[in-house]
Amino acid sequence: SMSFAVIARTVVGMIRTAVFSLAIMCFDWRIGLVFFVGMLLFLWVNSRLLKKSRELSPGRLAAQTKLVDAVLEYIQGMSVVRAFHGDKAAKQTLNNTIKETENQNFKLERKRIPYNVLEQVVLRVTSVLAILISIWLFLQGDMSLFSCLMMVVSAFLVYSELESAGEMFFMLPMIDASIDRVEEIDRAPRMDEGGSVQVPKSHDISFDHVDFSYGDRKIIDDVSFTIPEGTTTAIVGPSGSGKTTLTSLMARFWDVKKGSVKLGGIDVKDYSLDSLMSNFSMVFQNVYLFNDSIENNIKFGKPEASHEEVVAAAKAARCHDFIMALPDGYDTVIGEGGATISGGERQRLSIARAMLKDAPVV
Protein backbone atom coordinates (compact mmCIF):
# COMPACT_ATOMS: atom_id res chain seq x y z
CA SER A 1 0.00 0.00 0.00
CA MET A 2 2.92 2.33 0.75
CA SER A 3 4.48 1.58 -2.67
CA PHE A 4 1.14 2.34 -4.31
CA ALA A 5 0.87 5.63 -2.40
CA VAL A 6 4.36 6.72 -3.53
CA ILE A 7 3.69 5.79 -7.17
CA ALA A 8 0.26 7.43 -7.08
CA ARG A 9 1.66 10.66 -5.67
CA THR A 10 4.42 10.71 -8.32
CA VAL A 11 1.92 10.11 -11.14
CA VAL A 12 -0.38 12.82 -9.78
CA GLY A 13 2.60 15.19 -9.60
CA MET A 14 3.51 14.44 -13.22
CA ILE A 15 -0.07 14.91 -14.40
CA ARG A 16 -0.48 18.20 -12.55
CA THR A 17 2.84 19.50 -13.89
CA ALA A 18 1.92 18.46 -17.44
CA VAL A 19 -1.51 20.11 -17.10
CA PHE A 20 0.12 23.30 -15.80
CA SER A 21 2.53 23.27 -18.72
CA LEU A 22 -0.24 22.78 -21.27
CA ALA A 23 -2.33 25.51 -19.65
CA ILE A 24 0.62 27.91 -19.78
CA MET A 25 1.08 27.07 -23.47
CA CYS A 26 -2.35 28.67 -24.02
CA PHE A 27 -0.81 31.96 -22.89
CA ASP A 28 2.59 31.46 -24.51
CA TRP A 29 3.90 28.26 -26.09
CA ARG A 30 7.55 29.15 -25.41
CA ILE A 31 7.14 29.36 -21.64
CA GLY A 32 4.92 26.26 -21.58
CA LEU A 33 7.58 24.40 -23.54
CA VAL A 34 10.23 25.42 -20.98
CA PHE A 35 8.13 24.02 -18.14
CA PHE A 36 7.45 20.82 -20.07
CA VAL A 37 11.11 20.25 -20.92
CA GLY A 38 11.99 20.89 -17.26
CA MET A 39 9.56 18.17 -16.22
CA LEU A 40 11.08 15.67 -18.68
CA LEU A 41 14.63 16.46 -17.50
CA PHE A 42 13.54 16.07 -13.88
CA LEU A 43 12.00 12.66 -14.61
CA TRP A 44 15.16 11.53 -16.42
CA VAL A 45 17.33 12.47 -13.43
CA ASN A 46 14.82 10.82 -11.10
CA SER A 47 14.96 7.59 -13.11
CA ARG A 48 18.77 7.54 -12.68
CA LEU A 49 18.31 8.12 -8.95
CA LEU A 50 15.78 5.28 -8.81
CA LYS A 51 18.23 2.92 -10.53
CA LYS A 52 20.96 3.78 -8.03
CA SER A 53 18.56 3.31 -5.13
CA ARG A 54 17.61 -0.15 -6.45
CA GLU A 55 21.29 -1.14 -6.46
CA LEU A 56 21.90 -0.06 -2.87
CA SER A 57 18.61 -0.85 -1.13
CA PRO A 58 19.16 -4.66 -0.74
CA GLY A 59 22.50 -4.02 1.04
CA ARG A 60 20.87 -1.50 3.36
CA LEU A 61 18.02 -3.90 4.18
CA ALA A 62 20.49 -6.74 4.83
CA ALA A 63 22.50 -4.52 7.19
CA GLN A 64 19.37 -3.46 9.09
CA THR A 65 18.21 -7.08 9.40
CA LYS A 66 21.65 -8.07 10.68
CA LEU A 67 21.51 -5.22 13.20
CA VAL A 68 18.16 -6.41 14.59
CA ASP A 69 19.54 -9.96 14.88
CA ALA A 70 22.70 -8.73 16.61
CA VAL A 71 20.79 -6.61 19.15
CA LEU A 72 18.41 -9.49 20.00
CA GLU A 73 21.32 -11.91 20.32
CA TYR A 74 23.19 -9.48 22.59
CA ILE A 75 20.17 -8.98 24.87
CA GLN A 76 19.09 -12.63 25.00
CA GLY A 77 22.64 -13.86 25.57
CA MET A 78 23.50 -11.30 28.24
CA SER A 79 23.70 -13.82 31.10
CA VAL A 80 25.98 -16.16 29.12
CA VAL A 81 28.19 -13.27 28.02
CA ARG A 82 28.68 -12.07 31.60
CA ALA A 83 29.16 -15.58 32.97
CA PHE A 84 32.04 -16.23 30.57
CA HIS A 85 33.51 -12.70 30.70
CA GLY A 86 32.72 -12.08 27.05
CA ASP A 87 31.47 -8.50 27.49
CA LYS A 88 34.16 -6.88 25.36
CA ALA A 89 33.87 -9.34 22.48
CA ALA A 90 30.05 -9.19 22.48
CA LYS A 91 30.03 -5.38 22.58
CA GLN A 92 32.61 -5.24 19.80
CA THR A 93 30.49 -7.52 17.61
CA LEU A 94 27.42 -5.37 18.24
CA ASN A 95 29.34 -2.14 17.60
CA ASN A 96 30.71 -3.55 14.34
CA THR A 97 27.19 -4.40 13.20
CA ILE A 98 25.96 -0.91 14.11
CA LYS A 99 28.89 0.59 12.20
CA GLU A 100 28.12 -1.54 9.16
CA THR A 101 24.48 -0.42 9.19
CA GLU A 102 25.59 3.19 9.58
CA ASN A 103 27.97 2.84 6.62
CA GLN A 104 25.23 1.37 4.42
CA ASN A 105 22.89 4.26 5.26
CA PHE A 106 25.60 6.85 4.64
CA LYS A 107 26.51 5.15 1.37
CA LEU A 108 22.89 5.35 0.23
CA GLU A 109 22.64 9.03 1.18
CA ARG A 110 25.98 9.91 -0.44
CA LYS A 111 24.92 8.34 -3.72
CA ARG A 112 21.61 10.15 -3.50
CA ILE A 113 22.93 13.69 -2.97
CA PRO A 114 24.29 14.38 -6.51
CA TYR A 115 21.00 13.34 -8.09
CA ASN A 116 18.99 15.42 -5.63
CA VAL A 117 21.16 18.43 -6.38
CA LEU A 118 20.76 17.87 -10.13
CA GLU A 119 16.98 17.59 -9.72
CA GLN A 120 16.88 20.89 -7.85
CA VAL A 121 19.13 22.55 -10.45
CA VAL A 122 16.84 21.39 -13.27
CA LEU A 123 13.74 22.71 -11.50
CA ARG A 124 15.29 26.00 -10.43
CA VAL A 125 16.99 26.71 -13.76
CA THR A 126 13.83 26.06 -15.80
CA SER A 127 11.77 28.16 -13.36
CA VAL A 128 14.23 31.07 -13.59
CA LEU A 129 14.39 30.66 -17.37
CA ALA A 130 10.59 30.84 -17.59
CA ILE A 131 10.62 34.03 -15.46
CA LEU A 132 13.34 35.65 -17.60
CA ILE A 133 11.51 34.79 -20.83
CA SER A 134 8.26 36.22 -19.39
CA ILE A 135 10.00 39.47 -18.41
CA TRP A 136 11.73 39.70 -21.80
CA LEU A 137 8.42 39.16 -23.64
CA PHE A 138 6.79 41.86 -21.49
CA LEU A 139 9.60 44.31 -22.24
CA GLN A 140 9.27 43.48 -25.93
CA GLY A 141 5.55 44.18 -25.71
CA ASP A 142 4.58 40.63 -26.63
CA MET A 143 2.99 39.95 -23.22
CA SER A 144 0.74 41.97 -20.96
CA LEU A 145 1.76 42.86 -17.41
CA PHE A 146 -0.97 40.59 -15.98
CA SER A 147 0.21 37.60 -18.03
CA CYS A 148 3.83 38.32 -17.10
CA LEU A 149 3.04 38.40 -13.39
CA MET A 150 0.98 35.21 -13.71
CA MET A 151 3.93 33.44 -15.39
CA VAL A 152 6.28 34.61 -12.62
CA VAL A 153 3.92 33.26 -9.94
CA SER A 154 3.45 30.01 -11.89
CA ALA A 155 7.20 29.49 -11.99
CA PHE A 156 7.15 29.07 -8.21
CA LEU A 157 4.13 26.75 -8.21
CA VAL A 158 4.31 24.54 -11.26
CA TYR A 159 7.02 22.19 -9.95
CA SER A 160 6.05 22.08 -6.26
CA GLU A 161 3.99 18.88 -6.52
CA LEU A 162 6.57 17.16 -8.72
CA GLU A 163 9.40 18.12 -6.36
CA SER A 164 7.77 16.55 -3.29
CA ALA A 165 6.72 13.48 -5.27
CA GLY A 166 10.26 12.99 -6.56
CA GLU A 167 11.59 13.11 -3.02
CA MET A 168 9.31 10.25 -2.02
CA PHE A 169 10.03 8.24 -5.17
CA PHE A 170 13.54 7.55 -3.89
CA MET A 171 11.98 5.50 -1.07
CA LEU A 172 10.30 3.10 -3.50
CA PRO A 173 13.23 0.64 -3.95
CA MET A 174 13.68 0.51 -0.17
CA ILE A 175 9.99 -0.37 0.20
CA ASP A 176 10.29 -2.90 -2.64
CA ALA A 177 13.28 -4.58 -0.96
CA SER A 178 11.29 -4.96 2.26
CA ILE A 179 8.25 -6.28 0.38
CA ASP A 180 10.45 -8.78 -1.48
CA ARG A 181 11.68 -10.08 1.88
CA VAL A 182 8.11 -10.45 3.15
CA GLU A 183 7.06 -12.26 -0.04
CA GLU A 184 10.07 -14.59 0.27
CA ILE A 185 8.89 -15.58 3.74
CA ASP A 186 5.31 -15.89 2.52
CA ARG A 187 6.44 -18.28 -0.26
CA ALA A 188 8.06 -20.65 2.25
CA PRO A 189 6.51 -24.13 1.98
CA ARG A 190 3.55 -24.50 4.28
CA MET A 191 2.51 -27.62 6.10
CA ASP A 192 -0.57 -29.20 4.56
CA GLU A 193 -3.48 -28.55 6.91
CA GLY A 194 -6.11 -30.45 4.97
CA GLY A 195 -6.96 -32.86 7.78
CA SER A 196 -10.35 -33.20 9.38
CA VAL A 197 -11.61 -33.51 12.95
CA GLN A 198 -10.71 -37.01 14.10
CA VAL A 199 -11.54 -38.83 17.35
CA PRO A 200 -9.18 -41.82 17.73
CA LYS A 201 -10.60 -45.03 19.22
CA SER A 202 -7.31 -45.61 21.04
CA HIS A 203 -4.16 -43.61 21.73
CA ASP A 204 -1.50 -46.00 20.52
CA ILE A 205 1.38 -44.18 18.78
CA SER A 206 3.14 -45.92 15.90
CA PHE A 207 6.09 -44.98 13.70
CA ASP A 208 6.30 -46.88 10.42
CA HIS A 209 9.66 -46.68 8.58
CA VAL A 210 10.00 -42.95 9.31
CA ASP A 211 12.73 -40.78 7.74
CA PHE A 212 13.25 -37.13 8.66
CA SER A 213 15.91 -34.55 7.80
CA TYR A 214 16.64 -30.95 8.77
CA GLY A 215 17.60 -29.71 5.32
CA ASP A 216 20.26 -32.14 4.05
CA ARG A 217 21.07 -33.44 7.54
CA LYS A 218 19.29 -36.73 8.17
CA ILE A 219 18.17 -37.15 11.78
CA ILE A 220 15.69 -40.05 11.67
CA ASP A 221 16.53 -43.00 9.42
CA ASP A 222 13.97 -45.79 8.88
CA VAL A 223 12.63 -45.79 12.45
CA SER A 224 9.69 -48.04 13.38
CA PHE A 225 8.17 -48.63 16.83
CA THR A 226 4.84 -48.70 18.65
CA ILE A 227 3.90 -47.13 21.99
CA PRO A 228 0.74 -48.83 23.36
CA GLU A 229 -1.88 -46.74 25.13
CA GLY A 230 -1.53 -46.65 28.92
CA THR A 231 2.23 -47.31 28.95
CA THR A 232 5.27 -45.19 29.73
CA THR A 233 8.07 -45.04 27.19
CA ALA A 234 11.54 -43.54 27.61
CA ILE A 235 13.40 -42.41 24.49
CA VAL A 236 17.14 -42.68 25.25
CA GLY A 237 20.13 -41.65 23.18
CA PRO A 238 23.09 -39.28 22.89
CA SER A 239 22.72 -35.57 22.14
CA GLY A 240 21.65 -34.92 18.58
CA SER A 241 20.33 -38.45 18.03
CA GLY A 242 16.76 -37.24 17.41
CA LYS A 243 14.95 -37.77 20.72
CA THR A 244 13.18 -34.40 20.70
CA THR A 245 12.57 -34.71 16.97
CA LEU A 246 10.66 -37.97 17.52
CA THR A 247 8.29 -36.31 19.99
CA SER A 248 7.89 -33.33 17.64
CA LEU A 249 6.89 -35.69 14.83
CA MET A 250 4.24 -37.27 17.09
CA ALA A 251 2.59 -33.87 17.58
CA ARG A 252 3.24 -32.97 13.93
CA PHE A 253 5.42 -29.97 14.63
CA TRP A 254 7.26 -31.32 11.57
CA ASP A 255 6.17 -33.62 8.76
CA VAL A 256 8.03 -36.83 8.07
CA LYS A 257 9.97 -37.11 4.81
CA LYS A 258 9.12 -40.77 4.42
CA GLY A 259 6.94 -43.27 6.26
CA SER A 260 4.11 -42.36 8.61
CA VAL A 261 3.29 -41.46 12.21
CA LYS A 262 -0.09 -42.59 13.50
CA LEU A 263 -2.16 -41.84 16.58
CA GLY A 264 -4.85 -44.42 17.26
CA GLY A 265 -4.24 -45.96 13.82
CA ILE A 266 -4.90 -42.63 12.04
CA ASP A 267 -2.07 -40.78 10.28
CA VAL A 268 -1.36 -37.51 12.10
CA LYS A 269 -1.62 -35.76 8.70
CA ASP A 270 -5.30 -36.73 8.54
CA TYR A 271 -6.10 -34.83 11.75
CA SER A 272 -6.95 -31.14 11.82
CA LEU A 273 -4.43 -29.29 13.96
CA ASP A 274 -6.82 -28.68 16.86
CA SER A 275 -8.16 -32.23 16.96
CA LEU A 276 -4.61 -33.62 16.95
CA MET A 277 -3.25 -31.31 19.65
CA SER A 278 -6.25 -31.97 21.90
CA ASN A 279 -4.70 -35.40 22.45
CA PHE A 280 -1.35 -34.08 23.73
CA SER A 281 -0.13 -32.42 26.91
CA MET A 282 3.47 -31.27 26.54
CA VAL A 283 6.17 -30.02 28.90
CA PHE A 284 8.75 -28.30 26.72
CA GLN A 285 12.48 -28.16 27.30
CA ASN A 286 12.37 -24.36 27.09
CA VAL A 287 9.41 -23.21 29.19
CA TYR A 288 7.60 -20.07 28.09
CA LEU A 289 5.21 -18.32 30.47
CA PHE A 290 3.07 -15.37 29.48
CA ASN A 291 2.98 -11.93 31.08
CA ASP A 292 -0.16 -12.81 33.02
CA SER A 293 -1.23 -14.22 36.36
CA ILE A 294 0.08 -17.60 37.49
CA GLU A 295 -3.46 -19.01 37.45
CA ASN A 296 -4.02 -17.96 33.82
CA ASN A 297 -0.66 -19.43 32.84
CA ILE A 298 -1.63 -22.80 34.33
CA LYS A 299 -5.10 -22.59 32.73
CA PHE A 300 -3.61 -21.89 29.28
CA GLY A 301 -4.33 -25.44 28.08
CA LYS A 302 -7.79 -25.50 29.68
CA PRO A 303 -9.23 -21.96 29.93
CA GLU A 304 -12.57 -23.16 31.36
CA ALA A 305 -10.91 -24.84 34.38
CA SER A 306 -12.08 -23.81 37.84
CA HIS A 307 -9.78 -22.39 40.50
CA GLU A 308 -10.05 -25.66 42.46
CA GLU A 309 -8.81 -27.62 39.41
CA VAL A 310 -5.88 -25.20 39.03
CA VAL A 311 -4.92 -25.64 42.68
CA ALA A 312 -5.17 -29.44 42.38
CA ALA A 313 -2.85 -29.42 39.35
CA ALA A 314 -0.42 -27.07 41.13
CA LYS A 315 -0.30 -29.35 44.17
CA ALA A 316 0.31 -32.40 41.96
CA ALA A 317 3.17 -30.54 40.24
CA ARG A 318 4.60 -29.48 43.63
CA CYS A 319 4.30 -25.75 42.98
CA HIS A 320 1.36 -24.83 45.26
CA ASP A 321 3.61 -23.91 48.21
CA PHE A 322 5.84 -21.45 46.34
CA ILE A 323 2.77 -19.91 44.65
CA MET A 324 1.12 -19.23 48.03
CA ALA A 325 4.36 -17.62 49.25
CA LEU A 326 4.12 -15.00 46.48
CA PRO A 327 2.55 -11.57 47.27
CA ASP A 328 -0.76 -12.25 45.46
CA GLY A 329 -0.72 -16.04 45.33
CA TYR A 330 -2.32 -17.40 42.18
CA ASP A 331 -3.15 -13.84 41.06
CA THR A 332 0.54 -12.86 41.02
CA VAL A 333 1.49 -11.52 37.57
CA ILE A 334 4.79 -12.93 36.33
CA GLY A 335 7.01 -11.18 33.81
CA GLU A 336 7.12 -12.04 30.12
CA GLY A 337 8.71 -15.46 29.64
CA GLY A 338 8.45 -16.06 33.40
CA ALA A 339 11.45 -13.82 34.02
CA THR A 340 10.42 -13.00 37.61
CA ILE A 341 10.52 -16.60 38.89
CA SER A 342 13.25 -19.21 38.93
CA GLY A 343 13.92 -21.79 36.23
CA GLY A 344 12.77 -24.66 38.43
CA GLU A 345 9.56 -22.83 39.32
CA ARG A 346 8.87 -22.16 35.63
CA GLN A 347 9.34 -25.85 34.88
CA ARG A 348 6.90 -26.89 37.64
CA LEU A 349 4.29 -24.41 36.40
CA SER A 350 4.69 -25.93 32.94
CA ILE A 351 4.10 -29.40 34.41
CA ALA A 352 0.98 -28.12 36.22
CA ARG A 353 -0.24 -26.66 32.91
CA ALA A 354 0.20 -30.05 31.19
CA MET A 355 -1.48 -31.92 34.04
CA LEU A 356 -4.48 -29.59 34.07
CA LYS A 357 -5.02 -30.13 30.34
CA ASP A 358 -5.11 -33.85 31.15
CA ALA A 359 -4.77 -35.02 27.55
CA PRO A 360 -4.46 -38.76 26.75
CA VAL A 361 -0.82 -38.45 25.63
CA VAL A 362 1.70 -36.67 27.88
N, C-alpha and C positions, 0 to 999 in steps of 0.2 A: 504493500500500500504506500510505503514511503517512496519507493522507486517511482511508482505511478504519479505521486504528487509532484516529485521533482520534474519528471518528464512533462507533466501537464502544465506546470508553471512555466517551463522553458518554451513549450509550444505556444502558450498564451502570450508570452513575452514577444516571441517572433511574430505572431499574427498581429498583435497591437502595433509593433514597430512597423511592419509592412503596411498596415492600414494607415498609420500616420504618414508614412512616406508617400503613399498613393494620394492621400488627401492633400498633402503639401504640393504634389505635382499639379493639382488643379489650380493652385495659385502661381506656381512657377516650376516648370519641369526640371530646371537645372538644380534647384535646391532639393527637390524631392529625390532626384537622382543621387545627390551627395549622401543623403540620409540612407537611401537604399544600398548604396555601395558600402557605406559604413557598417550596415547590418551584416552584409555578406562577409566582409573582412573579419568582423567580430566572431561570426559563426565558424569561420575557417580556423582562427586562432583557438577558439574554444574546442574545436574537434581535435586539434593537436594536444591541447591540455588534457582532454578526455583520454586520449591514447596513452599519454604518459601516466595518468592516474591509474589506468588499467594495468600497466606494467608493475607499478609499485604497490598497489593495494593488497595483493595476496601476501607479500612479505610483511606488510604492516599488520594484517590480520593474524598471521602466524606468530608474530612477535607478541601481540596482545594476548593471544591464546596461551602462549608459553608463560607469559607473566602471570596470568590467572592461576595456571597450574603450579607455578613456583611459589606463589603466595600461599595457596592452599596447602601445599606440601610443607612449607615452612611452619605454618600455624599448627597443622595436624601432627607434625613430627617434633613439636617443641620439646616434649618430655624426653624423647629419645636423644635429641640433640644435646640437651643439658646433661643427661645422664652419662653420655660418652664424651663430654667436653668438646663437642663439635660446633660450638657457637660461631667461631670465626669462619670456618669453612662454609657453614650454612648461610651466614650473612653475606659472605663473599659471592656465593652462588646466586642468592637473591639479588644482590646489587648488580651483578653482571647481567642478569635477566632484565632488570629495570633499565640499565644502561642501553642494552640492545633495543628495547622497545623505544626508548627515547631517541636513539639514533635513527630508527626506522621512521618515526614521526618527523624528525628534523629533515631527513632525506626527502620525504614526501613534500614537505613545505618548501624546501629549497628548490626542488624541481618545479614547484608550482609558481613561485614568485615571478620568474621571467615572463611566463605566459599571462599572468594577471596584469603585470605592468604593460605588456603589449596590448592586451584587451583595453585597458584604460586609455592608452595612447591613441588607439584606433577611434574610440568613442569621443575622446576630447578633441582630437584633431579634426574629425569630421564635423563635430558640433561647431568648433571655432570657424572652420571653413565655410559652413552654412551661414554663420553670422556675418562673416566678411563679405560673402557673395551678396547677401541681403542688403548690407549697407552700401556696397558698390552699386547694386542695381538701383537703390533709392537715390544715390547721388547722381546716377546717370539719368534719373527720371523715368526709369522703366518699372518702378514699383512705388506704390503709395506709402506714406508714412505708417498708416495702420497695418498694411501688409508686412512692412519691414519689421515693425515691433512684434507682430504676431510670429514671424519667423524666428526672431531673436528669442522670444519666450519658448517657442517650440524646441529650439536647440537644446534647452535645458531639460525638457520633458520627454522628448521622443525616445531616448535610450534608457530612461530610468527603469522601466519594467524589464528590459532585456538585460541590463546590468545586474540586477538582483537575481534574475533567473540564472544567468551564467555563473554567478557565484555558487549557487546551489548545485548546478550541474556537475561540478567537480566532485561532489559527494557520491554521485551515482555509482562509480566503480567500487567504492568502499562498501556501499549498500549491497551491490551485486555480489561482492566477495563473501559477505556475511550470509546472504541468501543462499549462495552456492554451498556453503558449509552446512546450513540447515537442511537443504535438499539432499546432500550427501548422507546425512544422518537419517533422513526420512526414507531414503532408498535402501537402507540396511535391511537384510532379509528378516522378515517377521515370522514368528512361530505361528503355525497353522492353528487357528482357534475354532475349527469347524465342528468340534465335538458337541454332544448333546448332554442333557441332564441324565446322569446314570446313577442308579442305586444298586451297588454290588450286593450279591446274596451272601458273600463271605468277604473276608479281608486278607486273604492269602496274597502275598506279593511274590511274583515270579519274574526272573530275568531269563530270557531265552536267546542265547548266542548274541549277546550285546557287545557292540563296538562303539567307542566314543573317543573323539579327539578334540583337543583345543587347538584349532587351526591345523597345522601339520603334525602336532605332537600327540601321538596316540596314548591315551590314558587307560582306557578299558579295552581289552582285547579278548573277544569271544568268551564272555563271562555268562555262565548259566547257574542259577540256584533258585531255591524256593524257600520262602519264609512262611510257615503255616500260621494261621490266625491263632492268637492266644499264646504265642511263644515269645521268648526274648532271644534276640540274635545280636551277637557282638561281631562287628567287622574290624578285623585286626590286620595291621600291615605297617610297613615303614612310611615315613613322610613322603608324600608325592605319589603314593601307590594307587590313589583313587578312592579312598574311603569316603570322603565327603562328596565326591562326584557321584558315587553310587546312590547315596541318599538324595542328592539333588535330582537324579534321574527318576527316582521313585515319585517325587512330587512334581516332576516335569518342569523343573527350573531350566533344564536343557532337554533337547530331543536327541535320542540315540541316532547314531549314524547307520547302524545296522542292527538287526534283531528287534526285540520288543520287550517292553516292561508292562506287566499287567497287574492290576489290582482287582481281586475277586474274579479273575478270569477275563476281565475286560481291559483291552489296551488303554493305557493312560491317555493316548491321543484321541480316544473316542469319548472321553469325558469333557464336558465344559469345564472351564477353569474353576468356577465356584464349586461345582459338584465334586470335583476331584479334591480340592483343598479342604472341603468340609470333612474329609476322612483323615486329615493329618493334624497333629499337634506337634510343633517343632520348637526345640530349644537351640538357638543358633550359637555358633562359636563366638561371634561378635554380637553381643547383645545391644539392641537399640531401644531406648526408652524415650517416649515423647515428652515434650514440655507440657506436662499435665499432672493431675493428681496421681498419687500412687494407685488409688482404687481404679481410676479410669485406665491406667496402664495395664493393670491386671485384667480388667474387663475387656481389653481390646479384642480378644478372640471370641468373646461372648457378651456383647453390649447389654443384653437384656438380663444379665445375671443380677441377683439380689445382693445386698451388702453381706448377708449371712453366708452366701455361697463364696463371695470374695474372701471373707475371713477364713472359711474352711480351707480354701485352696492355699491361702497364705500360711496357715498353720501346718498344712501338709508339706509345704515347701520350706518350712522352718524359717520364715521371714516375718511372722506375726510379731515377735518380741521386739525386733529392731524397728518395725513400723510404729508400734505403740510408743516407743521411746522418742520418736520424732515430734516436733512442736505441735503439728496438727494431725498426727496419726495418719489415717488413710486418706485424709484430705490434703496432706502435705504435697505441694507442687514441687516436682523435681526438675532440674535444669534439662535443657535439650540434650538428648543422648544419655541422660542419666548422670550428668557430670557432677551433680552434688552429692552422690552417694558412692560407696566403694564398689570396686569391681565384683567382689563376692556378693554384695547385696544386689547388684544389678542382675547377676546370674540367677540368684534365688527368686527374684521377682519374675524373671523370664520363665523359670520353672513353674511358678504359681500360675502364670498366664497360660502355659501349655496345659496344666492340670485342670484349670477352670474350663477350658474349651472342651476337654474330655472327649477328644476324637478317638476313633477306633485304633488308629495307628499313631504311636508316639515316636 
